[in-house]
Amino acid sequence: MSLIKRGQAKECISIDLVNLRDYADAPNFKVDDRPYGGGAGMVLRVDIIDRALKALKLKKGTKGKAIVLMTPQGRKFDQGLVTKLAKYKTVAMICGRYEGFDERVRSLVDMEISLGDFVLTGGEVPAMAIVDAVSRMIPGFLGKAESLDEESFTSGALEYPHYTRPEVYKRQRVPKVLLTGHHLNIKQWRADESAKRTRKRRPDLAK
């Protein structure tokens, strides 16, 4: 069973999927239309999204709730945003599709988030990534809360290397300090390795 499924079973989190077509007009239930001024692709309609938000009793600026728009123009998703979103009781994510969305949709949301500098077919994959990252910060979701303490980015640096059995594999040995049982020395080794790895692989994070 996945951690997300376990989290839902334990009622740590609740995930609801909303189909915008449920708030579109019959008989075609269209949620998009051609852009004014011409151009390729179709654009998600602001009135349909607004109707869905109202039906779900979601409004910009509501305490304890956040309406998020998935867009390449948003703030790049990072651990800081994970921590921020985890503090909300409700997070609603609007996933873009087609050519994009009506510019007026921006006036309905609390924040705009981008997963990175690349293009996808829709906002569903970024939304799933955010759900996964934020869920791990919810109390009770992980078996051991201390699992969060030394993770990459949570501590401000990349995580130290991990080793398990076998002790020797293809002439590669587990560092001796990890076999000593000396907790202070192991803690110092991990801190040193974390700093070294961060300087080498992500100098932008190095202090």
N, C-alpha and C positions, 0 to 999 in steps of 0.2 A: 504494500500500500504506500503511495507517495505521501510525502510530508504535507502537501496541500490537502489531500483527501483526509489525512489524519487530523489536520487542523480544523477542517470543517466538521468532522465527526465529533471532535472535542468541543466544538462551538467556540473556538478561538477566533475563527474568521467565518465570514459568510460571503459567498460569491454569487452574484446574480447577473445573468446575461439579458440584455435588453435589445430587442429587434426594432430598429427605427421604423420599419414597415408597419408595425402595429399602430403607429401614430400618423400614418399617411392616409390619403383619401382613396376610396374605392373609385373606379374598379381596378385601377392599375397599381395602386399603393406605391407610387414613385417617391423616392426620397431625394432624387437628384434632378438636375435640369441643365440645359445648355447655358454656358456663361454669356452674360451680356458683353457685347463688343466682339464676339466671335472667339475662335480658338479651339484647340483640340481638347477632347475629354469632356467629362460631365462634372458638375459641382454639387456637393451636398447642400440642401436647402436649409436656411436658417429657421424658417417657420416650423419645419418638421422637428428639428432638434429642440427648439424652444418648447414645442408642444410636449415632447417626451420628458423634458426636464420638469415642466410644470406638473405633469401627471405623476411623476415620481417624487413630487414635493421637494425638488432641489432648486435652490436659488443662490446665485452668486453672493458671497459675503456672509453666508449663514455660519454661525459659530459651530465648530465641531464637524463641519462638512466641507469638502473641497471638490470642486468641479474642475477636472483636468482635461485639457485639449492636447491630444497627441499630434505634434507637428514638428517638422524639421527646423522650424524657426524658433522653437522653444528653448528653454534652458536645458543644457545637457544634463542628463540624468547621472547622479553620483550618490555616494553614500550619505552626503548631507541631506539630499532630498529624500532619501529612503527614511532617514530618521524623522524628518519633518512630516512626511506623509503618515508615518506610523502613529503619530499623535492624534490624527483625525479619527472620529468614530465612523465616518462614512467618506469614501473616496469614489467619485464617479468619473470614469474615463471615457471621453468621446473619441472614437477611433475614426480617423479619416479614411476615405476611399476615393477611387476614381481620380480626377484631376486635383481634387482638394475639397474645400468647403467655402461657403459664402463668408466673406470677410467679417460680416456682422456677427458670426458665431463667437468671435473673440470677446465680444461684449458680454457674453453669457457665462464666461468661465473665470475661475480664480487664478489659474496658472496654466502655462503652456510648457510642455516637456518634450524633449527630443532624446531618443535613445543614442544617437550618434550621427556623425556626418556621412550618412549613406541613405539610399532610397529603398523603401520596401513597397509592396503592393497595397499595404494598408496598415492601420495603426493597431491591429489586433496582436501582433507579435510583440511590439513594445509594451502594450498593456499587460500581456501575460508576464513579461519580464519584470515589470513593476510590481505586479501582484506577488510574484515569487519572492522578490527582494524585500518588500514591505512586510509580508506575512511573517518572515523570520524574526522580525523585530517585535512582534506581538507577544506579550507575556503568556507563557504556557504553550506557545507553539512548538518550541524546541524542547527536547527532553532536558537539556542542561543549559541554563541561562548563561553559564560561563563560556559556552561555545562561541558566544558573540564577542567576548572581550578582546581576543588577540587575532581576529580575522583581518585579512587584507582590507585596507581602507577604513575599517572601524577604528583601528588604533592609529591611523594617520600614516601608516607604512604598509609595505607588503609583508605577508605572513612568512614566518621562518619555515625552513624545510621540515618535512615529516618523514619518518622511517618506520617500518615494521618488519616482521620476519619475511625472508631469511636474513640473518645477520650479515652474510656475505652473498652477493649475487654477481656472477661474472666479474669477479675481482673488485667489485665495488662494495666497500665496507660501510656499515653504519658508524657514524662518528663515535669514538670511544666514550666521550663525555655522556652520551645518552644511555650508556650501559652501566654507569657508575652508581646510579641511584642518589647522587648528590644533587638535591633539588636546587640549591642556590647556584651551583656551577651550571646546571642545565638551564636555569632561567637566564643567566648571563649569556650563555652560548646562544640561546634563542634570540635574545635582544640584539646581540652582535650580528647574527646571521640575517635578521630582519633588516637591520640598518644597511648592511652590506648589499643585500639583494635589492633594496629600494634605491640605493645610490646607483647601482649598475643598470637595473631594468626600468626604473621610473624616477630619474633624477628630478623630475618636476615635483615629486612628492617629498624628496629628501629635505630634511630640515638643516 
